[in-house]
Amino acid sequence: MYRYIPLLFIAVFLPACAFLPPKLELPKAAASIEDLEPYLEKAVSESSPPSISVVVVKDQDIVYANAFGHADADRSIVATPDTVYQWWSITKLFTATAILQLQERGLLSIDDSVNIHLPLFSTRGTKASGQEITIKQLLSHSSGLGDIGIKILGWVHFEGDPHPNQSELLQSQLANFNKLKARPGEEGRYSNFGYLVLAALIESVTSKTYEEYILSNIVKPLGMQNTNFVYTPDMAALAAKGSHPSDFISKIVPIYLDTKRAIDKKQNGILWFNHVYSDQKGASGLIGPATDLIKFASVFLPGYDASTKTILSNDSIELMQTPIIKVSKSPAPSKDLDFGLAWFISDSNGERTLNHGGSGMAYTSMLTLNPDRNLATVVMTNSTYLGRTMGFKLSQQLNQINW
């Protein structure tokens, strides 16, 4: 969610603030989970981050589910694998899944021009050249659209506020963000805005709100009982309290965010947050526990039994996991990646790995798949930071263990 701030600005105006996120100390290698656990215990003991929840699935069975630290120290709530966090950009995987479902139902083709299903959509700039953007290009971040940038900090609302309709939000913001940064299909440029377009497209095709479609067609069929776009009473009882250290980002946030409503208190150099909701639901709206997200992850692994709860066909799953274009600009910690349909894809020594993280205001999450080993890991925390790579290095170490 956060974007980089110009280095000159930091150097001149914020010399007293921390420049980099806090590190997450990890062993060089972990042969077993027992090698990792002391490092995670140490991190939460220093509230960096306050809590970490981890779930691992191997061959469709949960082989590890544990948590460290406090979800909410004020309420004396110890973190568990069922602790509820905000997922931020992992939501994009659900948006892509919904689009593939609609293709399977014959309501669209991902090779269709976006305008066929969303007439209000348009682009501008010299790179547009009259070329129409396809749904597939939005899914694979190859549409040429740019990202929202630091203004994304203000694209939120709070408990009690109305939740923005995605089609209406797109219509109000289209003219501000529809200038192409590259010709469609030429570059892999990560775009939150592109996924707002997809959410509006889902609404146009289904005549349902984006949230209604995702909950009815993905979340509920998978039995994800504590996942939603709002904190239900049951979810609120399990919710982790979000946090952010006092650093240079925290000095800039008040320019864009109503911090009086967003921040509950500052204590021992940490900002503690009230519930904050993303405006752009299709890019970053879902909230839930690691134990629910692992149910979604299992759909994308071999051996998933979809006999009673079909979410996607094997063909659609393979399509989502097929590399489309090299990543040229994204928040991912590595550039040696490809975009599939929503997924970040890497290939090391012939083994395919798929990732998607979510990092935003007060929470971080990371989902990793190793289909070749029938393995998936989910890591979540109630801090904007989980080390300097959105939990990617922790996820890597979890995936190296012989479960």
C-alpha positions in Angstrom: 0.0 0.0 0.0 2.7 2.5 0.9 5.0 3.9 -1.8 8.5 5.1 -1.7 9.1 8.7 -0.8 11.8 10.7 -2.7 15.1 10.3 -0.9 15.9 14.1 -1.0 12.7 14.8 0.9 13.7 12.2 3.6 17.2 13.5 3.9 16.3 17.2 4.2 13.1 17.1 6.2 13.2 13.9 8.3 16.8 13.4 9.6 15.7 12.3 13.0 13.3 9.5 11.8 14.0 5.9 11.0 14.6 5.5 7.2 14.1 1.8 6.9 11.5 -0.7 8.3 12.8 -2.7 11.3 14.5 -5.9 10.5 13.2 -9.3 11.3 16.1 -11.4 12.5 16.0 -14.9 11.1 18.5 -17.8 10.9 20.4 -18.3 7.8 18.6 -21.5 7.2 15.9 -23.5 9.1 15.9 -27.3 9.0 12.8 -27.4 11.2 10.2 -25.1 12.6 12.0 -25.4 16.0 14.9 -23.5 14.4 12.6 -20.6 13.5 10.3 -20.3 16.5 12.9 -18.6 18.9 13.4 -15.8 16.3 9.6 -15.2 16.1 9.3 -15.3 19.9 12.1 -12.7 20.1 10.5 -10.4 17.5 7.1 -10.3 19.2 8.7 -9.8 22.6 10.1 -6.5 21.2 6.7 -5.7 19.6 8.4 -5.8 16.2 5.8 -6.9 15.2 3.4 -7.4 18.2 2.1 -10.7 16.8 2.7 -13.2 14.1 0.2 -16.0 13.0 1.5 -18.8 10.8 -0.4 -21.7 9.0 1.2 -24.3 6.7 -0.6 -26.8 4.5 1.1 -29.8 3.0 -0.7 -32.4 0.8 -4.0 -30.7 1.7 -3.5 -31.2 5.5 -2.6 -28.5 8.0 0.8 -29.5 9.3 1.5 -26.4 11.4 -0.7 -23.7 12.9 0.8 -21.4 15.6 1.0 -17.8 16.7 3.3 -15.6 18.7 2.8 -12.5 20.8 -0.4 -10.5 21.5 -3.1 -9.7 19.0 -4.3 -7.0 21.4 -2.2 -6.4 24.6 -4.7 -3.9 26.0 -7.4 -6.6 26.0 -4.9 -9.3 27.0 -5.7 -11.2 23.8 -2.9 -13.6 22.9 -2.5 -14.2 19.1 -3.7 -17.5 17.7 -3.9 -18.9 14.1 -7.5 -17.7 14.2 -6.6 -14.1 14.9 -8.1 -11.7 12.4 -5.9 -9.4 10.4 -6.4 -7.1 7.3 -5.1 -8.8 4.1 -4.7 -5.7 2.0 -3.4 -6.7 -1.5 -3.9 -10.4 -1.1 -7.5 -9.5 -2.0 -6.3 -9.2 -5.6 -6.2 -13.0 -5.8 -9.9 -13.2 -5.0 -10.7 -10.6 -7.6 -8.8 -12.6 -10.2 -10.5 -15.8 -9.1 -13.9 -14.1 -9.5 -13.0 -13.0 -13.1 -12.0 -16.6 -14.0 -15.3 -17.8 -12.5 -17.2 -15.4 -14.7 -15.2 -16.7 -17.8 -16.1 -20.3 -16.9 -19.8 -19.3 -16.7 -19.6 -17.7 -20.2 -20.2 -14.2 -19.0 -16.9 -12.8 -20.3 -13.6 -13.8 -21.8 -10.4 -12.5 -20.3 -9.3 -11.6 -23.9 -12.3 -9.2 -24.1 -11.7 -5.5 -24.2 -12.6 -4.0 -20.8 -15.0 -1.6 -22.6 -17.2 -4.4 -23.7 -18.3 -5.0 -20.1 -17.5 -1.6 -18.6 -18.3 1.2 -21.1 -17.3 4.0 -18.7 -13.7 2.9 -18.8 -11.3 4.9 -20.9 -7.6 5.7 -21.0 -5.6 8.7 -22.2 -2.1 9.8 -23.0 0.3 9.3 -25.9 0.7 5.6 -25.0 -3.0 4.9 -25.4 -2.9 5.2 -29.2 -6.5 3.9 -29.5 -5.4 0.4 -28.3 -8.0 -1.3 -26.1 -7.0 -2.8 -22.8 -8.1 -6.4 -22.2 -9.3 -8.0 -19.0 -6.2 -10.3 -19.1 -3.9 -7.3 -19.1 -5.6 -5.8 -16.0 -5.2 -9.2 -14.3 -1.6 -9.5 -15.2 -0.6 -5.9 -14.4 0.3 -5.4 -18.1 -2.4 -2.8 -19.0 0.0 0.1 -18.9 -2.0 1.8 -16.1 0.0 3.4 -13.3 -0.5 3.0 -9.6 -2.3 5.3 -7.3 0.9 6.4 -5.5 1.1 7.9 -2.0 -2.5 9.3 -2.3 -3.5 5.7 -1.5 -3.0 6.6 2.1 -6.2 8.6 2.0 -8.2 6.0 0.2 -9.7 4.7 3.4 -12.8 5.1 5.6 -13.6 4.2 9.2 -16.1 2.3 11.4 -19.6 3.7 10.9 -18.8 5.3 7.5 -20.6 4.1 4.3 -18.5 1.7 2.2 -17.8 3.1 -1.2 -19.4 1.4 -4.2 -16.6 0.2 -6.5 -18.2 1.4 -9.7 -19.0 4.8 -8.2 -15.4 5.1 -6.9 -14.0 4.2 -10.3 -16.2 6.8 -12.0 -15.1 9.5 -9.6 -11.4 8.7 -9.9 -11.0 7.6 -13.5 -9.9 10.9 -14.9 -7.1 11.1 -12.2 -5.5 7.7 -12.9 -6.3 6.6 -16.4 -3.2 8.0 -18.1 -1.1 5.1 -19.4 2.5 4.8 -18.3 3.2 2.1 -21.0 1.5 0.7 -24.0 -0.8 -2.2 -23.1 1.0 -5.5 -23.0 4.5 -4.0 -23.0 5.4 -3.8 -19.3 4.5 -5.5 -16.0 3.6 -2.5 -13.8 1.8 -3.3 -10.6 -1.4 -1.3 -10.4 -3.9 -1.1 -7.6 -6.0 1.1 -9.8 -6.2 -1.7 -12.4 -7.9 -3.9 -9.7 -10.4 -1.2 -8.9 -11.3 -1.3 -12.6 -11.7 -5.1 -12.3 -14.0 -4.8 -9.2 -16.2 -2.4 -11.1 -16.2 -4.8 -14.1 -17.4 -7.6 -11.8 -20.2 -5.3 -10.6 -21.2 -4.5 -14.2 -21.3 -8.1 -15.3 -23.1 -9.6 -12.3 -25.3 -6.7 -11.3 -24.1 -7.3 -7.7 -21.8 -5.3 -5.6 -18.2 -6.5 -5.7 -18.4 -7.5 -2.0 -21.6 -9.5 -2.5 -20.1 -11.5 -5.4 -16.9 -12.4 -3.6 -18.6 -13.4 -0.4 -21.3 -15.5 -2.1 -19.1 -17.2 -4.7 -15.7 -17.6 -3.0 -15.7 -16.9 0.7 -18.9 -18.7 1.8 -18.4 -21.8 -0.4 -15.0 -22.3 1.1 -16.3 -22.1 4.6 -14.2 -19.0 5.4 -16.4 -18.1 8.4 -14.5 -15.2 9.7 -13.6 -13.4 6.5 -15.4 -10.4 5.3 -14.9 -6.8 4.1 -16.1 -5.5 7.4 -15.4 -6.6 11.0 -18.4 -8.7 12.0 -19.0 -9.1 15.8 -17.4 -12.5 15.7 -14.4 -11.1 13.8 -14.0 -8.1 16.1 -13.7 -10.4 19.0 -10.7 -12.1 17.4 -9.2 -9.0 15.8 -5.6 -8.0 16.1 -5.0 -4.3 16.9 -3.0 -2.8 14.1 0.3 -1.0 14.7 2.9 1.2 13.0 6.3 2.3 14.5 7.0 6.0 14.7 9.1 6.5 11.5 9.3 8.7 8.5 6.1 7.3 7.0 4.2 8.2 10.2 5.3 11.8 9.7 3.9 11.9 6.2 0.6 10.0 6.8 -1.3 13.0 8.3 -1.0 14.8 5.0 -3.4 12.2 3.5 -5.1 10.5 6.4 -7.4 11.7 9.2 -5.1 10.4 11.9 -7.5 11.6 14.7 -9.9 8.9 13.5 -7.4 6.3 12.4 -5.1 6.3 15.4 -6.3 5.2 18.8 -3.1 6.1 20.7 0.7 6.4 20.6 2.5 4.3 23.2 6.3 3.5 23.5 7.0 4.8 20.0 4.2 2.7 18.4 1.0 4.0 16.8 -2.0 1.8 17.6 -4.8 1.9 15.1 -8.6 1.8 15.2 -10.3 -0.2 12.4 -9.5 1.3 9.1 -11.2 0.1 5.9 -9.8 0.3 2.3 -12.0 2.2 -0.2 -10.8 0.1 -3.1 -12.2 -3.3 -2.1 -11.1 -5.1 -5.2 -7.4 -4.3 -4.6 -7.2 -4.5 -0.8 -10.4 -5.0 1.1 -10.5 -8.4 2.7 -10.1 -9.1 6.4 -9.8 -12.5 8.1 -7.6 -15.1 9.8 -4.7 -17.2 8.5 -6.8 -20.3 9.0 -9.4 -19.0 6.5 -6.9 -17.8 3.9 -5.2 -21.2 3.9 -8.6 -22.7 2.8 -8.4 -20.4 -0.3 -4.8 -21.3 -0.9 -5.5 -25.0 -0.8 -7.7 -24.6 -3.9 -4.6 -23.8 -5.9 -2.6 -26.9 -4.8 -2.7 -30.4 -6.3 -5.2 -32.8 -4.8 -7.9 -30.3 -3.9 -11.2 -32.0 -3.6 -13.7 -29.7 -5.2 -16.4 -32.3 -5.6 -18.9 -30.4 -3.4 -17.5 -26.9 -3.4 -16.1 -26.1 -6.8 -14.4 -22.6 -7.0 -12.4 -22.9 -10.1 -11.7 -25.6 -12.7 -8.2 -27.0 -13.1 -7.8 -25.2 -16.4 -8.5 -21.8 -14.7 -6.1 -22.6 -11.9 -3.4 -23.4 -14.3 -4.2 -20.3 -16.3 -3.8 -18.1 -13.2 -0.4 -19.7 -12.4 1.0 -19.3 -16.0 3.6 -16.5 -16.3 2.4 -13.7 -18.6 5.0 -10.9 -18.4 8.2 -10.0 -16.5 7.7 -7.7 -13.5 9.2 -4.3 -14.2 7.7 -2.2 -11.4 6.1 -3.5 -8.2 6.4 -3.4 -4.4 7.7 -7.0 -4.4 11.2 -7.5 -2.8 12.6 -9.1 -6.0 12.5 -8.1 -9.7 13.3 -11.5 -10.9 9.6 -12.4 -11.1 6.8 -12.8 -13.6 3.2 -11.7 -13.3 0.6 -14.4 -13.8 -3.0 -13.6 -13.3 -2.6 -11.7 -10.0 0.1 -14.1 -8.8 3.8 -13.2 -8.6 5.6 -16.2 -10.1 9.3 -17.3 -9.7 11.1 -20.3 -11.0 14.2 -21.5 -9.1 16.0 -24.7 -10.2 12.9 -25.8 -12.0 10.6 -25.3 -9.0 7.7 -22.9 -9.4 6.8 -20.6 -6.5 3.8 -18.3 -6.3 3.5 -15.4 -3.9 1.2 -12.5 -3.1 1.7 -10.2 -0.1 -0.4 -7.5 1.4 1.2 -4.6 3.3 -0.6 -1.5 4.3 -1.8 0.5 7.2 -0.9 -1.4 10.4 -1.0 -5.0 8.9 1.1 -7.3 6.7 0.3 -10.7 5.2 2.1 -13.1 2.9 0.7 -16.1 1.0 3.2 -18.5 -0.7 2.4 -21.6 -2.8 4.8 -24.4 -3.9 2.6 -26.4 -6.2 5.4 -28.8 -7.0 5.6 -29.8 -3.4 1.9 -29.4 -2.6 2.8 -26.8 0.0 1.2 -23.5 1.0 2.1 -21.1 3.8 0.3 -18.1 5.2 1.9 -15.5 7.5 0.1 -12.5 9.1 1.0 -9.8 11.5 -0.5 -6.7 13.1 2.2 -4.3 11.9 2.8 -2.4 8.7 6.2 -4.2 8.6 7.2 -7.9 8.9 10.9 -7.3 8.3 11.8 -5.4 5.1 10.3 -7.7 2.6 6.6 -8.0 3.7 7.3 -11.4 5.3 8.8 -12.8 2.1 12.0 -14.0 3.8 10.1 -15.7 6.6 7.8 -17.3 4.0 10.9 -18.6 2.1 12.3 -20.2 5.3 9.0 -21.8 6.1 8.9 -23.2 2.6 12.4 -24.7 2.9 11.4 -26.9 5.8 10.7 -30.5 5.0 7.2 -30.8 6.3 
